[in-house]
Amino acid sequence: MQTESIMKKWGKGLAYDIVGSFLQAFGIWCFIEPCMIAPGGASGFALLINHVTGLPVGTLTLIINIPLLISAYILLNKKMALRTIRTVILMTIVLDGCVSPWVPQYIGDRLISSVFGGILAGAGMALIFMEGSTTGGSDILAKLLQKRFPYMHTGYAIMIIDFVIIGASVLVFHELESALYGIISMVCSTQAIDAILYGMNKGTMVMINSSKNHEIASLIMARLDRGTTFFKSVGGYSQKECETLMCVVDRKQFYLVKEIIDECDPGAFVIVSETKEVYGEGFLDDLRRK
């Protein structure tokens, strides 16, 4: 049973890698490559070299990743490095062997190319990330930099690397617009990754401190059919015990919550924050998580 479970997990990871590789290949080959942009990462660097040498993008991406993967295997997580090797090889085969020879490129508006290329590439990366692998490139380089400079945040390291590549595209393609479209593509890719990894079911969390919390909670439950929760808290200045009311609502319902708070206690102290995804009754059920 354990062997069967391992094989099933391996097969699922391989399927995600294949689908993710095809999505990323379509984004890079059909949209990003013909409009001459380099939206960061190993594939972005490979696109710059491709423009100068004419060598296949997938093969160049693999070559760029080889020293990074060796370093990751030695210095970082060996299991992650092995998964990434499988992913990068698959991406190379799919891009150079399956997509580039047969699929036509979109030659048109560069803004459309940047947006659709970024969305497809981001969707492909998200599927790969979901199974614990990476696409190599700036992800690995950022972790290596973080190992050398422990106080550097991973997100900042990736951003610096990507912007260096995007900046280099100005020199390679001899126009500022390449960098601007590259940034647009990178933003679209990031949004696509967030949408798939964290879901589209975003909500709004409201924390309320008021002497009329129970009245506010009753109206929220009656008018919006949303649950509420009370937390015991202590005021930092007054040192008095009080209750903090929390509720999570759909983003479209926040204005109604605000109306209820203003109706009951205009002087209430309110904290509002966005939630990435919400599970439970009234939102996503448990089946979506399986």
Residue pairs with C-beta under 8 A, 6 or more apart in sequence:
12 131
13 83
13 131
13 132
13 133
14 86
16 127
16 128
16 130
16 131
17 86
17 87
17 90
17 127
17 128
17 131
17 133
18 90
18 94
19 124
19 127
20 87
20 123
20 124
20 125
20 126
20 127
20 128
21 87
21 90
21 91
21 93
21 94
21 95
21 124
21 128
22 94
22 98
22 99
22 124
23 120
23 121
23 123
23 124
23 127
24 43
24 91
24 95
24 120
24 121
24 124
24 125
24 128
24 135
25 58
25 91
25 94
25 95
25 98
25 99
25 100
25 124
26 99
26 103
26 120
26 124
27 116
27 117
27 118
27 119
27 120
27 121
27 122
27 123
27 124
28 43
28 47
28 57
28 95
28 117
28 121
29 57
29 95
29 99
29 100
29 103
29 105
30 99
30 103
30 104
30 105
30 106
30 116
30 117
30 120
31 105
31 106
31 112
31 113
31 114
31 116
31 117
31 120
32 39
32 47
32 113
32 114
32 117
32 118
32 121
32 185
33 47
33 50
33 57
33 105
34 105
34 106
34 107
34 113
35 110
35 113
35 114
35 117
35 181
36 51
36 169
36 173
36 178
37 47
37 110
37 113
37 114
37 117
37 169
37 173
37 178
37 181
37 182
37 185
38 44
38 45
38 47
38 48
38 165
38 166
38 168
38 169
38 172
38 173
38 178
38 182
39 114
39 117
39 118
39 121
39 162
39 166
39 182
39 183
39 185
39 186
39 189
40 138
40 161
40 162
40 163
40 165
40 166
40 182
40 186
41 135
41 137
41 138
41 162
41 165
42 61
42 64
42 65
42 68
42 135
42 136
42 137
42 138
43 57
43 61
43 121
43 135
43 137
44 162
44 165
44 166
44 169
44 182
45 60
45 64
45 137
45 165
45 168
46 57
46 58
46 60
46 61
46 64
47 57
48 165
48 168
48 169
48 172
49 55
49 60
50 56
50 57
50 60
51 172
51 173
52 172
56 95
56 96
56 100
57 95
57 96
57 100
58 91
58 92
58 93
58 94
58 95
58 96
58 97
58 100
59 92
59 96
61 88
61 91
61 92
61 95
61 136
61 137
62 88
62 89
62 91
62 92
64 136
64 137
65 84
65 88
65 136
65 137
65 140
68 136
68 137
68 140
68 141
68 144
69 81
69 84
69 85
69 88
69 136
69 140
71 140
71 144
72 80
72 81
72 84
72 140
72 143
72 144
73 81
73 82
75 144
75 147
76 140
76 143
76 144
76 147
80 132
80 133
80 134
83 131
83 132
83 133
83 134
84 133
84 134
84 135
84 136
84 140
86 133
87 128
87 133
87 134
87 135
87 136
88 135
88 136
91 135
106 112
106 113
106 116
110 177
110 181
111 181
111 184
113 181
114 181
114 182
114 184
114 185
114 188
115 184
115 185
115 188
117 185
117 188
118 184
118 185
118 186
118 187
118 188
118 189
118 192
119 188
119 189
119 191
119 192
120 192
121 185
121 189
121 192
122 188
122 189
122 190
122 191
122 192
122 193
122 196
123 192
123 193
123 196
125 135
125 189
125 193
126 192
126 193
126 195
126 196
126 197
127 196
128 134
128 135
129 193
129 197
130 196
130 197
134 140
138 158
138 161
138 162
138 165
139 158
141 157
141 161
142 154
142 157
142 158
142 161
143 154
143 157
145 152
145 157
145 161
146 152
146 153
146 154
146 157
162 186
166 179
166 182
166 183
166 186
167 179
169 178
169 179
169 182
170 176
170 178
170 179
172 178
194 276
198 276
198 277
199 276
199 277
199 284
201 277
201 278
201 283
201 284
202 251
202 274
202 275
202 276
202 277
202 278
203 248
203 249
203 250
203 251
203 274
203 275
203 277
203 278
203 283
204 248
204 249
204 250
204 251
204 253
204 254
204 257
204 272
204 273
204 274
204 275
205 246
205 247
205 248
205 272
205 273
205 274
205 275
206 246
206 247
206 248
206 249
206 254
206 257
206 270
206 271
206 272
207 244
207 245
207 246
207 270
207 271
207 272
207 273
208 216
208 244
208 245
208 246
208 247
208 261
208 268
208 269
208 270
209 233
209 242
209 244
209 245
209 268
209 269
209 270
210 216
210 245
210 261
210 264
210 265
210 267
210 268
210 269
211 265
212 264
212 265
212 268
213 230
213 243
213 244
213 245
215 264
216 245
216 260
216 261
216 264
216 265
216 268
217 228
217 230
217 245
217 247
219 260
219 263
219 264
220 226
220 228
220 247
220 249
220 257
220 260
221 227
221 228
223 256
223 260
224 249
224 253
224 256
224 257
225 282
226 247
226 248
226 249
226 253
226 282
227 247
227 281
227 282
228 245
228 246
228 247
229 245
229 246
229 247
230 243
230 244
230 245
230 246
231 243
231 244
231 245
231 246
232 241
232 243
233 241
233 242
233 243
233 244
234 240
234 241
234 242
235 242
247 257
248 275
248 278
248 283
249 256
249 257
251 274
254 272
258 270
261 268
261 270
277 284
278 284
279 285
279 286
279 288
279 289
